[in-house]
């Protein structure tokens, strides 16, 4: 289960808890907790989409937000927070670095190997 899926489940549970609150202030508190969990799930889902290869613009369009609002949300995600700038943004170059580093951590990822070119006709032999 991905991080965004886990957070989505937590948001659903928090929202279900809010439904059972009958006192208005208790419902406000429960809904605030659900909103916080949903925001975390949303940020992680955005980060997972960008790391999996979608562009900032594609992710923004799918989310129905302005493209320039994606970068700060990526910086607040657990997945891409380590790559955020001091201004609290994650750029395309940061995502590329994250993709590379996450690919290296993946035990299923095959290491890159050097394969010498085949010699063509007329190539001198050693």
N, C-alpha and C positions, 0 to 999 in steps of 0.2 A: 504494500500500500504506500503510495507516495505521500509526501508531507502535506500537499494540498488536500488530498483525500482524507487524511487523518483530521486536519483542521476543519474540513467541511462537516465531518461527522460530529466534531465537538460543537460547531456552530448550530447544527441541527438539534443536538441535545439541549443546548442553552436556549434555543428558541422554543423547544417543547416545554422546558421548565417555565419559561415566561408565560406560556398559555395557561398554566395551572395557578398562576398568581392572581388572587382576587383583589388584593389591596393595591391601589394605583401606584404608590411609591415603590413597592416591592416589584411590580411589573416593570416600572421604568428601569430599576436596577438590573433586573434580569434581561431586559431587552438591550440595555447598554452592554452587558457581558456578551450577549449573542452577536451584537454588532461588531464588537471587538474581535471575536472569534472569526466572524465572516470576513472582516477586513484582512486578517492574517491569512485566511484561506485564499482570498482573492489575490493578495500579493504573491503568495507562493505559486498559485496557478499561473499568474503572469510570468513569473520567473521560469517556471518549468517549460512554458510554451516558448519563451525566447531562447532558452538553452537548448531546446530540442530542434531549433532551426528556424522558427518563425521570426519575421522581422518585427521591429517595434511597431511599424505602421499596421501590419496585419493583426497583431495582438490588440492594438488600440481599436481598430475597426471592429474586431470581434467583441470587444468589451464595450463598445459604444462610447469611448472617451477620446479626448484629443491625444494625438501621438506624443506630445511633450509631457503628458501626465504619466506616461508609463515609466519613464526613467526614475523618478523619485520613489515610485512604488516598488520598483525592482531593488532599490537601495534599502528598502525596509524589509525585504524578504530575507529569510534565514539563508536561502541558497546563494544569493548574490550580495548580501551585505558586506562580506569581506572584500569585495571588489569595488565598492562605492568610493567615489571621490570625497574630498573634504566638503564639497558643496552638497553632498547627499544625493548624488545622481550616479547612475550606472550607464555607461555609454556602450556603443557597439563593440569597440575594441575591448572593453572590460568583459563583455559577454564572450568574445572569442577566446580570451585568456581563460575564463572559467570553463568553457567547453573543453579546451585542451587539457586543463588540469583535472577536470572531472573524468575525462576519457582515460587519462593515465591512471586514475585511482580505480577504474573499473577492472576487476580481475578477469572479466571475460574479453576485454579488449586485447586484440592480438598486437604484440609489439611490432613496430615497424622494422623491416629488415632490408638490407641492401641486396639487391639482385643485380648482378652485372649484366650489361647489355650483351645481346648476342652479337657475335662478330659477323659483319657482312662480307660479301664476296670481295676478294682482293685486299682484305685487311691483313696487315702483316702479322705473322705469328711470333709469339715470344720465343 
